[in-house]
Amino acid sequence: MIKLNIKMPARPFSLKPVWRVLGRNRLMKLFCILLAFAVWQAVRENTSFEVLVADIPVTVTAGEGRAVLDQSTDTVSIRFRGSRDDIRFISSDQVEVKIDLSRGADRLRKTVKFSPRYVKAPSRAHAVQFDPPEIAVTMDREVERTLPVKVALEGEPPPGIQMEQAVCVPAVVKVRGAERLLNELEQVRTVPIGLDGRYNSFKTHVAVASVGQPWTVSPERVTAEVSLTERVATRRIENSYVRPLLASDDTRVVKIRPEKVTVTLRGNPQRIADLNERDVYTYIDCTELTGLVDYQISVRADVPSGLQVEKIEPAAVQVTVKKM
C-alpha cells in the first residue's frame, strides 16, 4: 500500500475576522470607550491633589535591650496625594512616622528609607515623597540610671521679690536610654516654670522634660517647691531729732535727752534707695504725762508706707516736763 504524504499549503493570516467582530455595534463600543475614559479622567483628577506636610515627628524603636543613641533627623516632610477631602485637614499634629528596628537589632547602625508603611495618618491620602528620603540610626545597649532632677525656671519675679530655692519631690528619677548617652548625663530638668507675677512661695506638679529626648523617665511628673522671699535692704538714718507730742492746748515745756537718735529701716531696696530722710519722723508721746517730773519714754517713728523700723538707738530717752 502506497502512503502519500501531501502537505497542504498554510492559510495566510488575515485580520478580517477581527475586524468583523470589532465592526459589530460600533456605536455601543465607541460609547463604552468614551465612558471609560471619562471615568478614568474623573478618578485621576479627584485623586491627584497634593499637599506637603512639614515637621512630622519620627519615632524609632530599637527593640528589647537596645536604645536609640542617635538618629540623623527627628522630623521629616512628606508629600501626600489623594482626593481634596483626604488632604484638606492633614497637619503635622495628626501624622507621625514610627520605625521599628527590633528585627536585626544586632546591627548597631542602620540606614532606613522612609516608606508609606511607616506613616500613621488619619486619612486615605498616600505618602508619595519624603524629605529627607532616609534616616540613619545608631543604637546602643539600653541601661537605667538614677539621676537628680532640677527645677527649670523662666522669667523674673516682680521687683522686690527674689527666689531663694527650688527643689523637686522626689529629688531623683529613673532614666532609661542608650548607655553612652546616659553616661554623659549628669541630671535632668523639669519643663520651665514661669516666675512672672509670683509674689509668694508655691508648689506645682510639673513634667520632667523628656519629650523629644532619646530616653524615658520614671516618674514622668514631680512636685516642684519654689520658695520666694521679699528682697530687703536696710538704711540707717542718723541724727534724727526727737519731737514731743503734746495736746494742742498743752503749754508745758518738754526737755529731751538725748535730742537725736539713729533709726535703722528695712524694706524694698528701691524704696530704701528713694527714701528722703525728712520723711522719717521720730517722736515721744507726752500726752499722758501729768506730773512735773522726769520720765523714761520710748521713742517712736513714723516712716513711709512699705518700710519698717528695725531699730531705734537709743530706744528710750529721758524726758523732763516743766511749766512755762
HUKAWO-V629208 format. One record per pair of residues at least 24 apart in sequence whose C-alpha atoms are under 6 Angstrom apart, sorted by the first residue. I is the first residue (numbers start at 0). J is the second residue. If there is no record, write none. Layout:
I&J ; I&J
This chain:
45&82 ; 46&81 ; 46&82 ; 47&81 ; 48&80 ; 48&81 ; 48&82 ; 48&83 ; 49&79 ; 49&80 ; 50&78 ; 50&79 ; 51&77 ; 51&78 ; 52&76 ; 52&77 ; 55&91 ; 55&95 ; 56&95 ; 57&96 ; 58&97 ; 59&97 ; 59&98 ; 59&99 ; 60&99 ; 60&100 ; 61&100 ; 61&101 ; 62&101 ; 64&141 ; 65&139 ; 65&140 ; 65&141 ; 66&138 ; 66&139 ; 66&141 ; 66&176 ; 66&177 ; 67&138 ; 68&137 ; 68&138 ; 68&139 ; 68&177 ; 69&136 ; 69&137 ; 70&135 ; 70&136 ; 71&134 ; 71&135 ; 75&130 ; 76&129 ; 76&130 ; 77&128 ; 77&129 ; 78&126 ; 78&127 ; 78&128 ; 79&124 ; 79&125 ; 79&126 ; 79&127 ; 80&124 ; 80&125 ; 81&124 ; 85&122 ; 85&123 ; 85&124 ; 94&119 ; 94&120 ; 95&119 ; 107&137 ; 107&138 ; 108&136 ; 108&137 ; 109&135 ; 109&136 ; 110&134 ; 110&135 ; 139&177 ; 140&177 ; 140&178 ; 141&176 ; 141&177 ; 141&178 ; 142&175 ; 142&176 ; 142&178 ; 143&174 ; 143&175 ; 144&173 ; 144&174 ; 145&172 ; 145&173 ; 146&171 ; 146&172 ; 146&186 ; 147&171 ; 147&186 ; 148&186 ; 148&187 ; 148&188 ; 149&188 ; 150&188 ; 150&189 ; 151&188 ; 151&189 ; 151&191 ; 152&191 ; 152&192 ; 152&193 ; 153&191 ; 153&192 ; 153&193 ; 154&193 ; 154&194 ; 154&195 ; 155&194 ; 155&195 ; 156&194 ; 156&195 ; 156&197 ; 157&196 ; 159&229 ; 159&230 ; 159&267 ; 160&228 ; 160&229 ; 160&230 ; 161&227 ; 161&228 ; 161&230 ; 162&227 ; 163&226 ; 163&227 ; 164&225 ; 164&226 ; 165&224 ; 165&225 ; 166&223 ; 166&224 ; 167&222 ; 167&223 ; 168&221 ; 168&222 ; 172&217 ; 173&216 ; 173&217 ; 174&215 ; 174&216 ; 175&214 ; 175&215 ; 176&214 ; 199&227 ; 200&225 ; 200&226 ; 200&227 ; 201&225 ; 231&266 ; 231&267 ; 231&268 ; 232&265 ; 232&266 ; 232&268 ; 233&264 ; 233&265 ; 234&263 ; 234&264 ; 235&262 ; 235&263 ; 236&261 ; 236&262 ; 237&261 ; 241&281 ; 241&282 ; 242&282 ; 243&282 ; 243&283 ; 244&283 ; 244&284 ; 244&285 ; 245&285 ; 245&286 ; 251&321 ; 251&322 ; 251&323 ; 252&320 ; 252&321 ; 252&322 ; 253&319 ; 253&320 ; 254&318 ; 254&319 ; 255&317 ; 255&318 ; 256&316 ; 256&317 ; 260&312 ; 261&311 ; 261&312 ; 262&310 ; 262&311 ; 263&309 ; 263&310 ; 264&307 ; 264&308 ; 264&309 ; 265&306 ; 265&307 ; 266&306 ; 291&320 ; 291&321 ; 292&319 ; 293&318 ; 293&319 ; 294&318
